[in-house]
Amino acid sequence: MEKQMQLIRAGNFKENNGSVMRTINMLRYQYHKLKSVEYALPDITKGEITDSVNYLYEAGYIHLRTVLSKEPSTLADSDFDDLEAKLTAKGISLLAGGINDPCINLSGVRIMARKRRKHSKIDKLSPELKATVEDMMKAD
């Protein structure tokens, strides 16, 4: 039973890391307060978010700084509620599929990125060309 719980926690950890990354990515070029990340993810406990933020920081995917002083900091040196985060170049690369991390599940991100907008430039093409482009997109 304990081994099953460890597998569940490990799976949740990967999912949580992906959720935290996607949330911080919403405003890629600005910092997000960790309290806001927590508020945006009501199905994940603060402890789990803290674990994910710690991993993402230590792996180099996010920057952390204090809200008031704007000085770089870590979870070891500052309270969770006093920190804000933004993606690093490595974090952006991970979300874009340039690199992989076995501890982060981003399957939802890649699926959404492949969906075509309802009204895109493809809709303006001739029917034959549109069919060809859509077939090419499916093959990708």
Disulfide bonds with the S-S distance in Angstrom:
none
